[in-house]
Amino acid sequence: MVRLFMATKFLNITVICFLGLALAGCDKARPVKTPPPAEERVEPERPPETDPRTLASLQLTGQGRRLLETGQSDQAIRVLEQAVNLDPDNGQNYYYLAEAWLMKGVTSEAKEFNELAEIHLKEDNAWMKRVARQANRIVEIEK
């Protein structure tokens, strides 16, 4: 009885294995796609606007600008300094920091940030006009 059971079990396993091998050969051959070598792979560059640090800085810039519009210069300075830390190349942050210091009446700080805004915004004519007007206001207040 045990022999019959073992023989049946062996036969079942053999049939299952045979069917599995036979059916595996029925599948169409599929080409295997291999990735190109590392030197041929070109990873897409992330545009700067999708960089998380840049995005966070831009959000803080907007928040700082809104704080300035409501006359909250101290809070605006804190927020805009965070924006500068995240993206030191964004000249708009320096412009708005100069505005915040002008609002507080501290022209020495306003002048420094205005000069930084000029350095970082020199390629943008519209912003350079704003920076120049701001510089003129600083000079007028210093007199």
C-alpha positions in Angstrom: 0.0 0.0 0.0 2.8 2.4 0.9 4.6 1.4 -2.3 1.6 2.2 -4.4 1.1 5.5 -2.7 4.8 6.4 -3.2 4.7 5.3 -6.8 1.6 7.4 -7.5 3.1 10.4 -5.9 6.3 10.0 -7.9 4.3 9.6 -11.1 2.2 12.7 -10.4 5.4 14.8 -9.7 7.0 13.4 -12.9 4.0 14.3 -15.0 3.7 17.8 -13.5 7.4 18.4 -14.2 7.2 17.1 -17.7 4.1 19.2 -18.5 5.8 22.2 -17.0 8.8 21.8 -19.2 6.8 21.0 -22.3 4.6 24.1 -21.8 7.5 26.3 -21.1 8.9 25.6 -24.6 5.6 26.7 -26.2 6.1 30.4 -25.3 7.4 32.6 -28.1 10.9 33.7 -27.7 11.0 37.2 -26.4 14.0 39.5 -27.0 15.7 40.5 -23.8 16.0 44.2 -23.5 19.3 45.2 -21.8 20.0 48.7 -20.7 22.6 50.5 -22.7 26.0 50.8 -21.2 26.4 53.5 -18.5 28.4 55.8 -20.9 25.5 55.7 -23.4 22.8 56.3 -20.9 21.6 59.9 -20.7 19.7 60.8 -17.6 17.3 63.7 -18.2 18.4 66.8 -16.4 16.0 68.1 -13.9 14.9 71.6 -14.8 15.8 74.1 -12.0 12.2 74.8 -11.4 11.6 71.3 -10.2 14.5 71.2 -7.8 12.9 70.9 -4.3 15.2 73.6 -2.9 14.4 76.0 -5.6 10.7 75.4 -5.3 10.9 75.9 -1.5 12.8 79.1 -2.0 10.3 80.4 -4.5 7.4 79.7 -2.1 9.3 81.5 0.6 9.9 84.5 -1.7 6.2 84.8 -2.3 5.5 84.5 1.4 8.1 87.2 2.1 6.7 89.5 -0.6 3.2 89.1 0.9 4.5 89.9 4.4 6.1 93.1 3.0 2.8 94.1 1.4 1.1 93.9 4.8 3.9 95.8 6.5 5.4 92.9 8.5 9.1 93.7 7.8 10.6 91.6 10.6 8.7 88.4 9.6 9.5 89.1 5.9 13.2 89.4 6.7 13.2 86.0 8.5 11.3 84.3 5.7 13.5 85.9 2.9 16.7 84.9 4.7 15.5 81.3 4.6 14.8 81.7 0.9 18.3 83.0 0.3 19.7 80.0 2.2 17.8 77.6 0.0 18.7 79.4 -3.3 21.4 82.0 -3.0 21.3 82.8 -6.8 17.7 84.1 -6.7 18.2 87.9 -6.9 14.6 88.6 -6.1 15.2 87.6 -2.5 17.9 90.2 -2.2 15.6 92.8 -3.7 12.8 92.1 -1.3 15.3 91.9 1.7 16.4 95.4 0.7 12.7 96.5 0.6 12.2 95.1 4.1 15.3 96.9 5.5 14.1 100.1 3.8 10.7 99.6 5.5 12.6 99.4 8.8 14.7 102.5 8.0 18.0 100.7 8.0 19.6 102.0 4.8 23.0 100.3 5.3 21.4 96.8 5.2 19.1 97.9 2.4 22.1 99.1 0.3 23.9 95.8 0.8 21.0 93.7 -0.3 20.3 96.1 -3.2 23.9 95.5 -4.4 23.4 91.8 -4.2 20.1 92.0 -6.1 22.0 94.0 -8.8 24.6 91.3 -9.1 22.1 88.4 -9.4 19.5 90.2 -11.6 21.9 91.8 -14.1 20.6 89.7 -16.9 16.9 90.7 -16.4 16.2 94.2 -17.7 12.8 94.6 -16.0 14.3 93.6 -12.6 17.3 95.8 -13.1 15.0 98.8 -13.5 13.4 98.0 -10.2 16.8 97.5 -8.6 17.9 100.9 -9.9 14.8 102.7 -8.6 15.3 101.0 -5.3 19.0 102.2 -5.2 17.8 105.7 -5.9 15.3 105.5 -3.0 18.1 104.3 -0.7 20.3 107.3 -1.7 17.5 109.7 -1.2 16.8 108.4 2.3 20.4 108.5 3.2 20.6 112.2 2.5 
